[in-house]
Amino acid sequence: MNLDNSLKSLGIADPSGIGWLAVVFTFLLAWLVTWRLIPTVRKFALRVGWADQPNARRLNREPLPNAGGLAIYAGVIAALVLASLLRPIELQSVLAQVLTVLLGGSILVLVGFIDDQFGLPPSVRLWTQIITALLLVANGISIKVAFGTPIDSFLSILITVLWVVGITNAINLMDGMDGLAGGISFITAMSLLAVSAQFPNKAAATLVLAALGGGALGFLRHNFHPSRIIMGDAGAYFFGYVLAATSILGDLQVTTVFSLVPTVLFLLLPVLDTTQVFLRRLLAGKNPLSTPGKDHLHHRLLAWGLSQSHAAFTLWTITLMGNLLAMTIRGMPLPVIVATCTGIIILLSFTVWQRILNNA
């Protein structure tokens, strides 16, 4: 019995006609390229000064290379290119959507990298995020509003832009502690992949999420505490944008406010963290978009005495619980939920174990 038939017997559908072997290949290649490329990127970044210097807000006590996002991006792109060569016929129908997501992600990687090394005004970053969100809308990737009002089209554009820009920044704001943003992105990508694989119109999301999950896991091998490299804005923007885009690929329609609940649950922790920071700063009379401070959830866990590793495990667990709840609400088959949860835990445990052994 081949892999596709074995998975079907458990109630796990073929991923939108792409084939499980292609999905597994894409995941493994993205993981391998990212994992193997990061040491080279790290060495070069230290030589040319691409690093975050220690300061009152940052947790690192020595210069920490911030170009990990470039390795993640290279791993994802390499995997998707080779996957398209491996299964060209099956991918023809989804290639336009894949290229649209990657084009927007590429723009944000470039802007994020420039911001990491030289600094950019917040307005430039914001307008770039809005433009890349509109790029998705222009190519048919949007949250379809069906309230039955004359302004449904406008609301569709508005909600899509708010969702993409919000999640892009939320993931970036979570990137303040070793292993946190990478772990959250990996858990969310794998959960969204499990969902997208059940629907023929989500083939593009399935393929992109496989590459994104592999890239996140390969990055975590070097980023879990004590981190040797961070993803920087380039990587955080890429993760946030691609997760936001793939979460709405397919047939997501909003007929009531509650229609968005399952999608929000997949990214519940970044949404909650960004919301509480925004509200706390408003109540304190501060600009919510001011320079990032130590008022995020991970900072609070550290202030309570948790180590970076324990804080990461805690927030990973909350993320996984939110994703399991989202899959349950979406009516996913129990074998899919169990297999997804088990796979996530095993892969994260193995990665952390390898990181600890390497640091011993």
C-alpha positions in Angstrom: 0.0 0.0 0.0 1.5 3.4 -1.0 1.6 6.5 1.1 -1.4 8.1 -0.5 -3.6 5.0 0.1 -2.4 4.6 3.6 -3.3 8.1 4.5 -6.7 7.8 2.9 -7.5 4.8 5.0 -7.1 7.0 8.1 -9.4 9.6 6.6 -6.6 11.9 5.5 -7.4 13.1 2.0 -4.9 13.5 -0.8 -3.7 17.1 -0.6 -5.7 18.8 -3.3 -4.5 16.5 -6.0 -0.8 17.4 -5.5 0.1 14.0 -4.0 1.5 13.4 -0.5 5.0 12.5 -1.8 5.3 15.9 -3.4 4.2 17.6 -0.1 6.6 15.5 2.0 9.4 16.2 -0.5 8.7 19.9 -0.4 8.7 20.0 3.4 11.9 18.0 3.8 13.8 20.0 1.1 12.9 23.3 2.7 14.0 21.9 6.1 17.3 20.6 4.7 18.2 23.8 2.7 17.4 26.1 5.6 19.2 24.0 8.2 22.3 23.6 6.1 22.4 27.2 4.8 22.0 29.0 8.2 25.6 28.4 9.4 27.0 29.9 6.2 24.6 32.9 6.5 25.5 33.3 10.1 29.2 33.4 9.5 28.8 35.9 6.7 26.5 38.1 8.7 28.9 38.3 11.6 31.7 39.3 9.2 29.8 42.1 7.5 28.0 43.3 10.7 24.4 42.1 10.0 23.6 41.7 13.7 21.4 43.0 16.5 23.5 44.7 19.1 22.6 44.2 22.8 20.5 47.0 24.4 17.9 47.5 27.1 15.1 46.0 25.1 16.8 43.0 23.6 17.5 39.7 25.4 20.8 38.9 23.6 24.0 39.9 25.5 26.3 39.8 22.5 25.9 40.7 18.8 23.4 38.2 17.3 23.2 37.7 13.5 19.8 38.9 12.2 19.9 37.5 8.7 18.2 34.1 9.4 15.2 35.2 7.3 17.3 35.0 4.2 18.1 31.4 4.8 14.4 30.6 5.5 13.4 32.4 2.3 16.0 30.5 0.2 14.9 27.2 1.7 11.2 27.8 0.9 11.9 29.1 -2.6 14.2 26.2 -3.4 11.7 23.6 -2.2 8.8 25.1 -4.2 10.9 25.4 -7.4 12.0 21.8 -7.2 8.5 20.6 -6.3 7.1 22.4 -9.4 9.7 20.5 -11.5 8.8 17.3 -9.8 5.1 17.5 -10.4 4.6 20.2 -13.1 1.2 19.0 -14.4 -0.5 19.0 -11.0 0.9 22.4 -10.2 -0.2 24.2 -13.3 -3.6 25.1 -11.9 -2.2 26.6 -8.7 1.0 28.1 -9.9 -0.5 31.6 -10.3 -1.6 31.6 -6.6 1.8 30.3 -5.4 3.6 33.0 -7.4 1.3 35.7 -6.1 2.0 34.7 -2.5 5.7 34.4 -3.1 5.9 37.7 -4.9 4.3 39.5 -1.9 6.5 37.6 0.5 9.6 38.4 -1.5 8.9 42.2 -1.4 8.5 42.0 2.4 11.7 40.0 2.8 13.6 42.8 0.9 11.9 45.6 2.9 12.4 43.7 6.2 16.1 43.1 5.4 16.7 46.7 4.6 15.0 47.7 7.8 17.1 45.2 9.8 20.3 46.6 8.5 19.7 50.3 7.9 16.3 51.1 9.5 13.2 52.3 7.6 10.4 54.7 8.7 7.3 52.9 10.1 5.3 54.5 7.3 7.4 52.8 4.6 7.0 49.4 6.2 3.2 49.9 6.7 2.6 51.0 3.1 4.6 48.2 1.7 2.5 45.7 3.8 -0.7 47.3 2.5 0.5 47.1 -1.1 1.4 43.5 -0.8 -2.0 42.8 0.8 -3.7 44.5 -2.2 -1.6 42.3 -4.5 -3.3 39.3 -3.0 -6.7 40.9 -3.5 -5.9 41.8 -7.1 -5.2 38.1 -7.8 -8.3 36.8 -6.2 -6.9 35.9 -2.8 -9.1 37.6 -0.3 -11.7 37.1 2.4 -15.0 37.1 0.6 -17.6 39.2 2.4 -21.2 38.1 1.8 -23.3 40.3 4.1 -25.7 41.1 1.2 -24.9 44.8 1.3 -23.8 47.2 -1.5 -20.4 47.6 0.1 -19.5 43.9 0.4 -16.6 44.3 -2.2 -15.2 47.2 -0.2 -15.5 45.3 3.1 -13.8 42.3 1.5 -10.8 44.4 0.5 -10.7 46.2 3.9 -10.9 43.0 6.0 -8.3 41.3 3.8 -5.8 44.2 4.1 -6.4 44.4 7.9 -5.9 40.6 8.3 -2.7 40.4 6.2 -1.1 43.6 7.7 -2.2 42.6 11.2 -0.8 39.0 11.1 2.4 40.2 9.4 3.1 42.6 12.2 1.8 40.2 14.9 4.4 37.5 14.0 7.1 40.2 13.8 6.2 41.4 17.3 6.4 37.8 18.6 10.0 37.6 17.4 11.5 38.8 20.7 12.7 35.6 22.3 14.7 32.5 21.1 12.6 30.0 19.3 9.2 31.8 19.8 8.3 33.1 16.3 9.8 30.1 14.6 7.9 27.6 16.8 4.6 29.4 16.5 5.0 29.6 12.7 5.9 25.9 12.4 2.9 24.8 14.5 0.5 27.1 12.6 1.9 26.1 9.2 1.4 22.4 10.0 -2.1 22.9 11.3 -3.1 25.0 8.3 -1.6 22.4 6.0 -3.7 19.6 7.6 -6.8 21.7 6.9 -5.9 22.8 3.4 -5.1 19.3 2.3 -8.7 18.4 2.7 -9.9 20.8 0.0 -9.2 20.7 -3.8 -9.3 24.5 -4.1 -6.5 24.9 -1.5 -3.8 23.2 -3.4 -1.6 26.3 -3.5 -1.9 26.7 0.2 -1.0 23.1 0.8 2.2 23.3 -1.2 3.3 26.7 0.2 2.6 25.6 3.8 4.7 22.5 3.4 7.7 24.6 2.4 7.0 27.1 5.1 6.8 24.5 7.8 10.0 22.9 6.7 11.8 26.2 6.6 10.6 27.0 10.1 11.8 23.7 11.5 15.2 24.0 9.9 15.5 27.5 11.3 14.5 26.3 14.8 17.5 23.9 14.8 19.7 27.0 15.2 17.3 29.4 16.9 16.1 27.6 20.0 17.7 28.9 23.2 20.5 29.7 23.2 20.0 31.1 19.7 22.9 31.4 17.3 20.9 33.5 14.8 17.5 35.3 14.6 15.2 35.7 11.6 15.0 39.5 11.8 12.2 41.5 10.2 12.9 39.8 6.9 12.0 36.4 8.2 9.2 37.5 10.5 7.5 39.5 7.7 7.8 36.5 5.4 6.3 34.1 7.9 3.5 36.5 8.9 2.6 37.4 5.3 2.6 33.8 4.0 0.6 32.5 7.0 -2.0 35.2 6.6 -2.2 34.7 2.8 -2.5 30.9 2.9 -5.0 31.0 5.7 -7.5 32.7 3.4 -6.6 30.9 0.2 -9.6 28.9 -1.2 -13.2 29.6 -0.3 -13.1 31.6 3.0 -16.3 33.6 3.1 -17.6 35.9 5.9 -21.3 35.8 6.2 -21.3 36.8 9.9 -18.6 38.1 12.3 -18.3 34.6 13.7 -17.2 33.2 10.3 -13.7 34.4 11.0 -13.4 32.7 14.4 -11.8 29.4 13.2 -9.2 31.3 11.1 -8.4 33.6 13.9 -7.9 30.7 16.3 -5.0 29.4 14.1 -3.1 32.5 14.9 -4.7 33.2 18.3 -1.6 33.9 20.3 0.0 36.5 17.9 -3.5 38.2 17.7 -3.9 38.2 21.5 -0.4 39.5 22.1 -0.7 42.3 19.6 -4.1 43.3 20.9 -3.1 43.4 24.6 0.0 45.5 23.8 -2.1 47.9 21.7 -4.7 48.3 24.4 -2.2 48.6 27.3 -0.3 51.4 25.4 -3.5 53.2 24.6 -4.6 53.1 28.2 -1.2 54.3 29.3 -1.4 57.3 26.9 1.4 55.9 24.7 1.5 55.6 21.0 0.6 51.9 20.2 2.9 52.0 17.2 5.8 53.4 19.2 9.2 51.7 19.5 8.7 48.0 20.7 9.0 47.6 24.4 9.0 44.8 27.0 5.3 44.5 27.3 4.7 41.4 25.3 3.4 38.1 26.6 6.9 36.5 26.5 8.4 39.4 28.4 5.8 38.8 31.1 6.6 35.1 31.4 10.3 35.9 31.7 9.4 38.5 34.4 7.6 35.7 36.3 10.8 33.8 36.5 10.5 31.4 33.5 13.6 30.7 31.4 13.5 31.4 27.7 13.1 27.7 27.0 10.2 27.3 29.4 8.5 30.4 28.2 8.8 29.1 24.6 7.4 25.7 25.5 4.5 27.5 27.3 3.6 29.7 24.4 4.1 26.8 21.9 1.6 24.8 23.9 -1.0 27.6 23.9 -0.5 27.9 20.1 -1.0 24.2 19.6 -4.2 24.2 21.8 -5.6 27.1 19.7 -4.8 25.3 16.5 -6.4 22.0 17.7 -9.5 24.0 18.7 -9.6 25.6 15.3 -9.3 22.3 13.5 -12.1 20.9 15.7 -14.4 23.8 14.9 -13.6 23.4 11.2 -14.9 19.8 11.5 -11.6 18.1 10.7 -11.6 14.2 11.1 -10.3 13.0 14.4 -7.4 11.0 12.8 -6.2 14.1 11.0 -6.2 16.2 14.3 -4.4 13.4 16.2 -1.9 12.9 13.4 -1.2 16.6 13.1 -0.8 17.1 16.8 1.5 14.0 17.1 3.6 15.0 14.2 4.1 18.6 15.5 5.1 17.4 18.9 7.5 14.8 17.6 9.2 17.1 15.2 9.6 19.9 17.7 10.9 17.5 20.4 13.5 16.1 18.0 14.6 19.6 16.9 14.9 20.8 20.5 16.8 17.6 21.5 19.2 18.0 18.7 19.8 21.7 19.6 20.4 20.8 23.2 22.9 18.1 22.2 24.7 20.4 19.9 25.0 23.0 22.7 26.1 20.5 25.3 
